[in-house]
Amino acid sequence: METLLQQIVNGLVVGSMYALIALGYTMVYGILGLINFAHGDVLMVGALVALEAIRLLQIHAPELGLVPTLLAGLSISVVVCMILGYTIERTAYRRLRNAPRLAPLITAIGVSFLLQTIAMIIWGRNYHSFPQLLSTAPLEAIPGVFITPVQITILVVSATLMVALVVLVNKTRLGRAMRATAENHKVASLMGVDTNKIIAATFIIGSALAAVAGVMFSSNYGTAHYAMGFLPGLKAFTAAVLGGIGNLGGAMLGGLVLGLVESIGGGYIEDLSFGFFNSSYQDIFAFIILGVVLIFRPTGLLGERVADRA
Amino acid sequence: MNQLALAIPWLGKRNPAAARWVVILLAVGAPLIAVLFGKSWVRILDFAMLYVMLAIGLNLVVGFAGLLDLGYIAFYAVGAYTFAFLASPHFELHLPFWLVLPLGAVFAALAGIILGLPTLRLRGDYLAIVTLGFGEIVRIFMNNLNHPINITNGPQGINMIDPLVLFGWDISKPLKVGDEITINSLFLYYYVFLACVVLSVILVQRLQVSRVGRAWAAIRDDELAAKAIGINTRNMKLLAFSLGATFGGVAGGLFAAFQGFVSPESFSLMESIAVLTMIVFGGMGNLAGVIVGALALTALPEVLRHVAVPLQQAVFGHVLLDPEVLRMLLLSLAMIFMMLLRPSGLIPAYSRYSRPELVVGKEAGR
């Protein structure tokens, strides 16, 4: 029983990070109909920039406390990723907006690998240990179930960000413009929405979320390296599809469900398969879910219509 | 072949017959030229031939039928591992090449159908992601199926794979002609691979203008319309997947025999992307373009390796960008800039059955 509870806690933590990344995918897909393949790599850049910033701060401003250092590193990486997101949209995707649908996808793959290569040039191929500024000493919440302060922070921060995003999209002028653009570009621009600006804003917001998620990932696992964005990116995409792509609530739900399935499945797969499979097969769950959802319910859990999209 | 000849600048249009001879001479004489720069270049040529086969196979799926497959390297892996299982000391099996290679092709085709069946309804970008997931699943299995029963030997891979033996003649040993001349096995492999490439080209060229090829083109340009005029889109798509996979499987088997060693590392996502880039770079849907793309993108990184590394040493005093990084940089930039500046590739497809657009349905809901 404790194991199950523990897996649920772990699943929720990982799931909330997936949800945060999935929001970036789903927003871009909702507006452009493009799978932003490079999104996972923006996360990687976020983590590595934060790592670098924190290292520098620790050398040059050691009197700064742990939490301010982390916050400063986080803010720097968020800003860098926002600029990066804008640059990617501006240079790689904007020109292809009216191209056939596979063209921007191939470009996106190219951008993804370009970012990885550049990160590899700057930071090398090694795993870097991420400075642990928050305590990772496990607390025993319920007897037998442990949660670390880092994990608690992840849960709180991602919940806050998601609420903020929902408010932004549903209550503000920018959010209304975003929804209008997602509904129909041409009509939105006829109604006075500067769609180019809105699309850029979407990329910027998504990249900021990815940066935060990147720092969370690195804090949780204690490492960062140039290819770390690939799997979380792919899984977050699965989460977005699972929830219903283009749907914010769906992305959050999908992220949590995926996190739980992965964590619980990974915990029990060895017993269920009589020791044939072990937890190194954990990553397969995301792909299987992706396949099954796309085949049997392409609209996802909360999606309404993707009709000829899928 | 004719397309390739036509693609030669200047000569191609003026004197197609001469151009054709130039292509043939180049294909046959390539290793003789390459060896002037060192034996390693012949080896690179051998690999280039394997990549050409892969590119031809993937082009069948992506360029002809319009199904973007990002897990293509999985079929290469299936072919290679089949060869490794059936012709190496790993399972103490040493079946003859004539049996193993077709088996690899069959298994790869089956894998293609397994991938194709559930993804029939998916289009465009969703298909891309699912195929990518498929590639990763295959890799995860290759990496982890070494326990509790050792099947794939995990990340260490399988080595001591049997070389190619044609009619009792071992290709991996130098061939002695007379007393003085010996022909290195790298050359022999080149000509075997070249023969396979030529066969594939003929096959695919016939296929492209056949009923099947036209059906694929129709599906690529507008699936709904294709269905409406009576094309069995399900079977045609499955055929594209399995035929494309067959090429991958054969190339994989040849790779295993040539290399003598397979490990999951050779079948990473990067390789799938590399093959895709070759197609995009050369010209999707055009056989000549695909071949040129594969050759160019196999050779360029190697040229860079030989030029850039000493150059960096001279300028910076140490190697700033190692060759593997350069290769990735080159491939990703090629992909982005080709799509932005010349989306139909180096040698755009021009014939009736292979128009340059990457159309997957007209502008959907925009």
Interface residues (C-beta under 8 A of the other chain):
Chain A: G33 L34 I35 A92 R95 L96 N98 A99 P100 R101 L102 A103 P104 L105 I106 T107 I109 G110 V111 S112 F113 L114 Q116 T117 M120 I121 N184 H185 K186 F230 L234 F237 V241 G275 F276 F277 N278 S280 Y281 D283 I284 A286 F287 L290 G291 L294 I295 P298 A307 D308 R309 A310
Chain B: G66 L68 L70 P118 T119 R121 L122 R123 G124 D125 Y126 A128 I129 V130 L132 G133 F134 E136 I137 I140 N143 N144 H147 P148 L269 M270 I273 L276 T277 V280 L320 L321 V325 M328 L329 L331 S332 L333 A334 M335 I336 M339 L340 P343 E357 L358 V359 V360 G361 E363 A364 G365 R366
